[in-house]
Amino acid sequence: MATREGRRRVTITDVASHAQVSTTAVSKVLRNAYGVSEAMRLKVQAAIDELGYRPQAAARAMRGQTFTIGVLLPHIRNPFFADILDGLTEEISGAGYQAVIVQSGGPDLRRERAAIDALVDRQADGILMIAPVTARTQLEETAKTTPTVVLGRHERSAVYDVVLDDDEAGTELVVEHLIALGHRRIAHITDPAGGRAGPLTLPQHVRAKTYERLMTEHGLTEHIAIAATSYTEEGGYAGTRELLARTPRPTAIFAGMDQAAFGALAAVHEAGLTVPGDISVVGYDNARAAALAHISLTSVDQDGAIMGKTAGRLLLERIQGRTSAVRFSVTPTLVPRRSTAPPPAG
């Protein structure tokens, strides 16, 4: 077959001839098969590099593998997802895999189902689903035929692996930090969207419930204030405007996610108030932008790179035949910055 430039496409036979080995040997190297010597691997890889050989995806699929990992994202706007993808790519690239990303449309169940089906139909060797809202029974149906890791959901399954953050511990770090600074009127911005995911399954549900529990345990029930919007900049902005309109207004806002916290910072500034002089703001995810000097957002670090790397490792293990379920939880840490301080006097 010729390339668009008119040159014939390099074939596996060409690689074998150039390396002076059999086509079977080249195939074994391409499949990362067991038993291939390091000398053989280097010899074949050198021929591949010199000839510029690229395996055809369709041919690989016919042999049972596409060497692709499908990644289901709610959307691509959350900077935390980039950390996850960095970790995933680092883990799977060494095994010859590439990530193929699709957006699910957030809480839209039909779009999410269509996105999952697209990855299955394209014969992805494994799928990483980040915070899916589809019911667990449907996720398990997919996992029965395609190795699957679900990231972010607080649940267990015998069919797929789960990678998650300890959102309860992370929320405790935030609320305890603000109370230690002297805050009592601590508000929270959450995202009620959940699709068909069960109660207390998604991170935002766990964070909101833990916030309410901690406020009650500290005798601050009367100061519980929740704005149910969305984990977006627009949601954080709208939620903060709603909270600032209440009497008395909060002295601290736990935005639930850095994206929402960025919107909260904008709303506080627009209201003619200062952070942290009038309002302290805390996010969650420790996105890279949170550390920028002009933002300096206090946030919870759940190490997205480790989560992505672990998800990649678990998918490769599944692809290689592991069937027992694994549940991996990350322990979060609080990163205090200049967006939090003691409340204003009086």
C-alpha positions as CSV (number, residue, x, y, z in Angstrom):
1,M,0.0,0.0,0.0
2,A,1.3,3.5,-0.9
3,T,1.5,6.4,1.4
4,R,-0.1,9.8,0.5
5,E,3.3,10.9,-0.9
6,G,3.3,7.9,-3.3
7,R,5.8,5.8,-1.5
8,R,5.0,2.2,-0.6
9,R,4.2,1.7,3.1
10,V,6.8,-0.2,5.0
11,T,5.6,-3.7,5.9
12,I,6.5,-6.2,8.6
13,T,8.2,-8.2,5.9
14,D,10.5,-5.3,5.1
15,V,11.4,-5.0,8.8
16,A,12.2,-8.7,9.0
17,S,14.3,-8.6,5.9
18,H,16.2,-5.5,7.1
19,A,16.8,-7.1,10.6
20,Q,17.6,-10.4,9.0
21,V,15.0,-12.2,11.2
22,S,11.7,-13.9,10.6
23,T,8.4,-12.1,10.4
24,T,7.4,-14.2,13.4
25,A,10.2,-12.7,15.4
26,V,9.2,-9.2,14.4
27,S,5.6,-9.9,15.3
28,K,6.6,-11.2,18.8
29,V,8.6,-8.0,19.4
30,L,5.6,-5.8,18.3
31,R,3.3,-7.8,20.6
32,N,5.9,-7.5,23.5
33,A,5.5,-11.3,23.7
34,Y,7.1,-13.4,26.4
35,G,10.4,-15.1,25.6
36,V,11.9,-12.6,23.2
37,S,15.6,-11.9,24.0
38,E,16.8,-8.4,24.6
39,A,19.3,-8.8,21.7
40,M,16.4,-9.7,19.3
41,R,14.2,-6.9,20.6
42,L,17.0,-4.3,20.1
43,K,17.8,-5.7,16.6
44,V,14.1,-5.5,15.5
45,Q,13.6,-2.1,17.1
46,A,16.6,-0.7,15.3
47,A,15.1,-1.9,11.9
48,I,11.8,-0.4,12.8
49,D,13.4,3.0,13.6
50,E,15.6,3.0,10.5
51,L,12.7,2.1,8.2
52,G,10.0,4.2,9.9
53,Y,7.7,1.3,10.3
54,R,4.3,1.8,11.9
55,P,1.9,-1.1,12.5
56,Q,-1.5,-0.7,11.0
57,A,-4.2,-0.4,13.7
58,A,-6.7,-2.4,11.6
59,A,-4.3,-5.3,11.2
60,R,-3.5,-5.3,14.9
61,A,-7.2,-5.3,15.8
62,M,-7.7,-8.4,13.5
63,R,-4.9,-10.1,15.6
64,G,-6.8,-9.2,18.8
65,Q,-4.9,-6.1,20.0
66,T,-5.0,-2.4,19.0
67,F,-2.4,-1.3,21.6
68,T,-4.7,1.5,22.6
69,I,-6.2,2.5,25.9
70,G,-9.5,4.4,25.8
71,V,-9.9,7.3,28.2
72,L,-13.4,8.5,29.1
73,L,-13.4,12.1,30.3
74,P,-16.4,14.2,31.4
75,H,-14.8,17.1,29.6
76,I,-11.3,18.4,28.8
77,R,-11.5,21.7,30.8
78,N,-10.5,20.4,34.2
79,P,-6.7,20.9,34.5
80,F,-6.6,18.0,37.0
81,F,-7.4,15.6,34.2
82,A,-4.1,16.6,32.6
83,D,-2.2,15.3,35.6
84,I,-4.1,12.0,35.4
85,L,-3.3,11.7,31.6
86,D,0.4,12.5,32.2
87,G,0.6,9.6,34.7
88,L,-1.3,7.2,32.5
89,T,0.8,8.0,29.4
90,E,4.0,7.5,31.3
91,E,2.9,4.1,32.5
92,I,1.5,2.7,29.2
93,S,3.9,4.1,26.7
94,G,6.7,1.8,27.8
95,A,4.5,-1.1,26.9
96,G,3.7,0.3,23.4
97,Y,0.2,1.6,24.2
98,Q,-1.3,4.9,23.2
99,A,-4.2,6.7,24.9
100,V,-7.4,7.6,22.9
101,I,-9.5,10.2,24.6
102,V,-13.3,10.8,24.3
103,Q,-15.5,13.2,26.1
104,S,-18.7,12.0,27.7
105,G,-20.5,15.3,28.1
106,G,-20.5,15.3,31.9
107,P,-23.8,14.3,33.4
108,D,-25.4,13.4,30.0
109,L,-26.1,9.7,30.4
110,R,-26.8,9.1,26.7
111,R,-23.7,10.8,25.5
112,E,-21.6,9.0,28.1
113,R,-23.0,5.6,27.0
114,A,-22.3,6.5,23.4
115,A,-18.7,7.5,24.2
116,I,-18.2,4.2,26.1
117,D,-19.6,2.2,23.1
118,A,-17.4,4.1,20.7
119,L,-14.3,3.0,22.7
120,V,-15.5,-0.6,22.8
121,D,-16.4,-0.6,19.0
122,R,-13.0,0.7,18.2
123,Q,-11.6,-2.3,20.1
124,A,-9.6,-0.4,22.7
125,D,-7.6,-3.0,24.7
126,G,-8.6,-1.3,28.0
127,I,-10.7,1.6,29.2
128,L,-10.0,4.2,31.9
129,M,-13.3,5.9,32.9
130,I,-12.9,9.1,34.9
131,A,-15.8,9.9,37.2
132,P,-18.5,8.2,35.0
133,V,-22.1,8.8,36.0
134,T,-23.5,5.5,34.4
135,A,-25.0,2.9,36.7
136,R,-22.5,0.4,38.1
137,T,-24.4,-2.5,36.5
138,Q,-23.8,-1.0,33.0
139,L,-20.1,-0.3,33.8
140,E,-19.8,-4.0,34.8
141,E,-21.3,-5.1,31.5
142,T,-18.6,-3.2,29.7
143,A,-15.9,-4.5,32.0
144,K,-16.9,-8.1,31.3
145,T,-15.6,-7.8,27.8
146,T,-13.1,-4.9,28.0
147,P,-10.5,-4.5,30.9
148,T,-11.7,-1.5,32.8
149,V,-10.5,0.9,35.5
150,V,-12.9,3.4,37.1
151,L,-11.3,6.5,38.6
152,G,-12.9,8.6,41.2
153,R,-16.0,6.6,42.2
154,H,-16.4,5.3,45.8
155,E,-17.6,1.8,45.1
156,R,-16.4,-1.7,44.8
157,S,-16.8,-4.1,41.9
158,A,-15.7,-7.7,41.3
159,V,-15.4,-7.0,37.6
160,Y,-13.4,-3.7,37.3
161,D,-10.7,-2.0,39.3
162,V,-11.2,1.3,41.1
163,V,-8.7,4.1,41.7
164,L,-9.9,6.9,44.0
165,D,-8.9,9.6,46.4
166,D,-9.9,9.5,50.0
167,D,-12.3,12.4,49.6
168,E,-13.5,12.1,53.2
169,A,-10.0,12.6,54.5
170,G,-9.4,15.5,52.1
171,T,-12.5,17.3,53.2
172,E,-11.5,16.8,56.8
173,L,-8.2,18.5,56.1
174,V,-10.0,21.5,54.6
175,V,-12.6,22.0,57.3
176,E,-10.1,21.4,60.2
177,H,-7.7,23.9,58.6
178,L,-10.4,26.6,58.4
179,I,-11.6,26.0,61.9
180,A,-8.1,26.1,63.2
181,L,-7.7,29.6,61.6
182,G,-10.8,30.7,63.5
183,H,-13.5,30.4,60.9
184,R,-17.0,29.4,61.9
185,R,-19.1,30.5,58.9
186,I,-17.7,28.1,56.5
187,A,-19.7,27.5,53.2
188,H,-19.4,24.8,50.6
189,I,-19.9,24.7,46.8
190,T,-20.9,21.3,45.5
191,D,-22.0,19.7,42.2
192,P,-25.3,17.7,42.7
193,A,-25.1,16.0,39.3
194,G,-24.8,12.2,39.7
195,G,-26.6,10.5,36.8
196,R,-27.2,6.9,37.8
197,A,-24.2,6.7,40.1
198,G,-25.4,5.6,43.5
199,P,-25.5,7.9,46.6
200,L,-22.1,8.8,48.0
201,T,-20.5,7.3,44.9
202,L,-19.0,10.4,43.2
203,P,-16.4,12.6,44.9
204,Q,-18.6,15.7,45.2
205,H,-21.2,13.7,47.1
206,V,-18.6,12.4,49.6
207,R,-17.1,15.9,50.0
208,A,-20.5,17.6,50.6
209,K,-21.6,14.9,53.1
210,T,-18.3,15.0,55.0
211,Y,-18.5,18.8,55.2
212,E,-21.9,18.7,56.8
213,R,-20.8,16.0,59.2
214,L,-17.7,18.0,60.3
215,M,-19.7,21.2,60.8
216,T,-22.2,19.4,62.9
217,E,-19.4,17.6,65.0
218,H,-17.9,21.1,65.7
219,G,-21.2,22.5,66.8
220,L,-21.5,24.7,63.7
221,T,-24.7,23.2,62.3
222,E,-26.4,26.7,62.1
223,H,-23.5,27.9,59.9
224,I,-23.9,25.1,57.3
225,A,-24.3,26.8,53.9
226,I,-24.2,24.8,50.6
227,A,-24.5,26.2,47.1
228,A,-25.4,23.4,44.7
229,T,-24.1,24.5,41.3
230,S,-21.4,22.7,39.4
231,Y,-17.7,21.9,39.6
232,T,-16.8,24.5,36.9
233,E,-15.6,28.1,37.0
234,E,-19.1,29.2,36.1
235,G,-20.5,27.1,38.9
236,G,-18.0,28.4,41.4
237,Y,-18.8,32.0,40.3
238,A,-22.5,31.6,40.6
239,G,-22.3,29.6,43.9
240,T,-20.1,32.3,45.5
241,R,-22.5,35.1,44.4
242,E,-25.3,33.1,46.0
243,L,-23.3,32.6,49.2
244,L,-22.2,36.2,49.5
245,A,-25.8,37.4,49.3
246,R,-26.7,35.5,52.4
247,T,-26.8,37.1,55.9
248,P,-24.5,36.8,57.5
249,R,-22.2,36.0,54.7
250,P,-19.5,33.3,55.1
251,T,-16.0,34.1,56.0
252,A,-14.6,31.0,54.2
253,I,-15.7,29.0,51.1
254,F,-14.6,25.4,50.4
255,A,-15.2,25.3,46.7
256,G,-15.0,21.5,46.3
257,M,-12.7,21.7,43.2
258,D,-10.0,24.1,42.0
259,Q,-12.0,24.9,38.9
260,A,-14.9,26.1,41.1
261,A,-12.5,27.9,43.4
262,F,-11.2,29.9,40.4
263,G,-14.7,31.1,39.8
264,A,-15.2,31.8,43.5
265,L,-12.1,34.1,43.4
266,A,-13.5,36.0,40.5
267,A,-16.9,36.5,42.3
268,V,-15.2,37.7,45.5
269,H,-13.1,40.2,43.6
270,E,-16.1,41.4,41.6
271,A,-18.0,42.0,44.9
272,G,-15.3,44.4,46.0
273,L,-14.0,42.0,48.7
274,T,-10.5,40.6,49.1
275,V,-9.1,37.1,49.5
276,P,-8.2,36.2,52.2
277,G,-8.9,39.5,54.0
278,D,-12.6,39.2,53.8
279,I,-13.1,35.7,52.5
280,S,-10.8,32.6,52.6
281,V,-11.2,30.3,49.6
282,V,-10.1,26.6,49.4
283,G,-10.1,24.4,46.3
284,Y,-9.5,20.7,45.7
285,D,-7.1,19.0,43.2
286,N,-4.0,21.2,43.6
287,A,-4.0,22.1,39.9
288,R,-0.8,23.7,38.6
289,A,-2.6,27.1,38.2
290,A,-3.3,27.0,42.0
291,A,0.4,27.6,42.7
292,L,0.7,30.6,40.5
293,A,1.8,33.6,42.5
294,H,-1.3,35.8,41.7
295,I,-3.7,33.0,42.6
296,S,-1.9,31.2,45.5
297,L,-4.9,28.9,46.2
298,T,-5.0,26.7,49.2
299,S,-5.9,23.3,47.9
300,V,-6.0,19.5,48.5
301,D,-3.5,17.5,46.5
302,Q,-4.7,14.1,45.5
303,D,-1.8,13.4,43.2
304,G,-3.4,13.0,39.8
305,A,-0.2,11.7,38.2
306,I,0.0,8.8,40.7
307,M,-3.7,8.0,40.1
308,G,-3.2,8.0,36.3
309,K,0.0,5.9,36.6
310,T,-1.7,3.4,38.9
311,A,-4.7,3.2,36.5
312,G,-2.3,2.5,33.6
313,R,-0.6,-0.3,35.6
314,L,-3.9,-1.9,36.6
315,L,-5.1,-1.8,33.0
316,L,-2.0,-3.5,31.7
317,E,-2.3,-6.2,34.3
318,R,-5.9,-6.7,33.3
319,I,-5.0,-6.9,29.6
320,Q,-2.3,-9.5,30.6
321,G,-4.9,-11.7,32.2
322,R,-5.4,-10.6,35.9
323,T,-9.1,-11.1,36.9
324,S,-9.1,-10.3,40.6
325,A,-10.4,-6.8,41.5
326,V,-8.1,-4.1,42.9
327,R,-9.2,-1.0,44.8
328,F,-6.4,1.7,45.1
329,S,-6.9,4.7,47.3
330,V,-4.7,7.9,47.4
331,T,-4.1,9.7,50.7
332,P,-4.6,13.4,50.1
333,T,-2.5,16.2,51.6
334,L,-3.4,19.9,52.2
335,V,-1.3,22.6,50.5
336,P,-1.9,25.9,52.4
337,R,-1.3,29.0,50.4
338,R,-2.2,32.7,50.6
339,S,-5.9,32.3,49.9
340,T,-6.7,31.3,53.5
341,A,-6.1,33.3,56.7
342,P,-7.9,34.0,60.0
343,P,-11.4,35.6,59.5
344,P,-11.7,39.4,59.7
345,A,-12.1,40.8,63.2
346,G,-15.8,41.1,64.2
